[in-house]
Amino acid sequence: MIGYALRRLLYGFLVVQGVLGLLFVLFFLYAEPMDMARRAVGEKAPPAVLKLWIQEHGYDRPWTDQLRDHYVRMLSFDFGRSDADEVPIARRLREGVGPSLSFTVPTFALGLVLGVALSLFVAYFRETYIDRTGVVIAVLAMSVSILLYIIGSQYLIGKILNWFPISGFDPDPRVLPRFVAMPILIGVVAGIGGDLRFYRTVFVEETSRDYVRTARAKGCGDGRVMAFHVLRNALIPILTRVVTAIPFLFTGSLLIESFFGIPGLGAVTVEAIQGNDFSTLRVMVFIGALAFILFQIVTDFTYTLVDPRVRLE
Amino acid sequence: MGGYVVSNAVVALLGVGAAFTVRAVRRSRFWSDAARELARRRPLALLAIAVYVGVGLADSVSWIDAAGGVQGVEAHTPRSLIDRAFPAGFQERSYSAPFAEVEFYGGAPLEHPGAHWFGTDILGRDVLHLTLKGARIALLIGGLTSLIVIPLALLFGMSAGYLGGRVDDAVFFVISTLASIPNLLLLIALILALGRGPVQVCVAMGVTSWVGFARIVRGETFKLRELDYVQAARALGASEARIVLRHILPNVMHLVVITFVLLFSGTVLSEAILSFLGIGIDGSWGQMIDQARDELARDPIIAWNLAAASVALFLLILAVNRVGDAVRDILDPRTLVEDL
């Protein structure tokens, strides 16, 4: 088990190297330093100023130096300053994590509970009109663009019904719920269609197994079979899906954060995209990938908790 | 030589490709049964997709009129069949409501009173016309991306699964690396690096989405390689290339079809997100929705732009998703449980 953990960590480290290499190719070899300088300083800046900017940010050094610098900085978490406004990127990250988590964690928890509960319900009534209606509704919900969900609910809930503010954010815990309610609602609704369809498939497949028949034969009620036997045995695919969503808790949702004015990491990313701030974008991609790799390793170990038959070799 | 010549050629190529596909499907019992079953289960969705494809193709066939026919700018620009369905100079100065006789703000009389079924946008362009033109963009996004993804995934997935060893290690490393970067972030990074434009966006979407499919192909090839009929082919002296092309490829084709359909709706929806970020494709429904964002904040509100683009997008995605579900059920109920 320890050997396995070491091997996984080593491979994870290799993948991190791959990610860093890819980022270097994308952001250093492809990006034209002159363009970046022009965007940062201003379109009409004189060439001397642009040169100075390029020099200060080290984009004129030989690429081997830049490559070494890129690796050293990323791996030591010394992210430097933003190309666009000279704010330390690490500070951006620190300030952005809180607001992102404040709406992604409830979205995630609510979405998971609702998704699993609804799918169990629908799978319980498999091959009946309840099941079919549930699947059709899930497909309908999946087919709507997230843009429309956001614009539509801002208009309907924010402007017409006036239940919640259209956008804005305040970390004060007394008013925070008012600001994050609508983003959470949208996040849950937008994600539930895909979740329902996926979990339902897993549950329905699980109900055709022998142990389900055995449990029934022994006099176990249908509801009990679903809630205990089937759910427990379906935990592995559920876990796999859930863990891939966890990194997004930190990086937040780009669209929702920027539409609702939540100053989280998603909004930071959108700002970086719109301002061509490659230094910030690079860090965001790196952090996202790092979180994903770590949680993937963690999942492997949670498999052994969920299913004692799983052995990590 | 303009872009429109290429577009016409592509339509011709698609026609030839479709003819070949129909012939191949007719010849095979498995595929013709599957096609018939699909038509039985999802007649409406298939009809809807046919309408979208028809509109998209009609908008891809265009030519420049001979001199002397139409007056003005339109005499020198290629116009597609869809453009020709609308009268020349079909434009107002600003917003007008559906079927309105006058402009929405100010009430100045329109050039074409009552003729704009879906109203006009801020520049006075006919919304119905713009919406119909969006079909071509949506099909381009979904189609071109799939065209990039499928060969790439087949090549890498099959070689990794069939050859194993070092090749498998290398491919698996590439797959793990790409899969570990959050999809949308990688997509954005690629577009910023490659530049903006329809082909670049599709290439970027292709690069980000081939991974999932390659992994499935790899697993499937791995399984097929060990089956008796492949062993038999090898024992009879078939070359490696022949085994891969004649014995493995046909047995992963059903996965190709399923992936094509599932990928399509995913990419078209992602493009809408890219449009919001300002790196989408010009003329797409995503861009129309994005531009209509502030129109709901006006007083009185303007909803026809948003409504037209989002209904068009929704119906296409819904139809494709419904067909995708059915295709998956018919062809392979087990392998592709997970979303791509």
Interface residues (C-beta under 8 A of the other chain):
Chain A: Y11 L14 V15 G18 V19 L22 L23 L26 F27 Y30 A31 V135 V139 L140 M142 S143 V144 S145 I146 L147 L148 I151 Q154 Y155 K159 G194 F198 T201 V202 E205 P237 T240 R241 P247 F248 T251 L254 L255 T269 V270 I273 Q274 N276 F278 L281 R282 M284 V285 G288 A289 F292 I293 Q296
Chain B: F173 V174 S176 T177 L178 S180 I181 P182 L184 L185 L186 I188 A189 L190 L192 A193 L194 S265 L269 A272 I273 S275 F276 L277 G278 I279 G286 I289 D290 A292 R293 L296 A297 I301 L306 S310 L313 F314 I317 L318 N321 R322 D325 V337 E338 D339
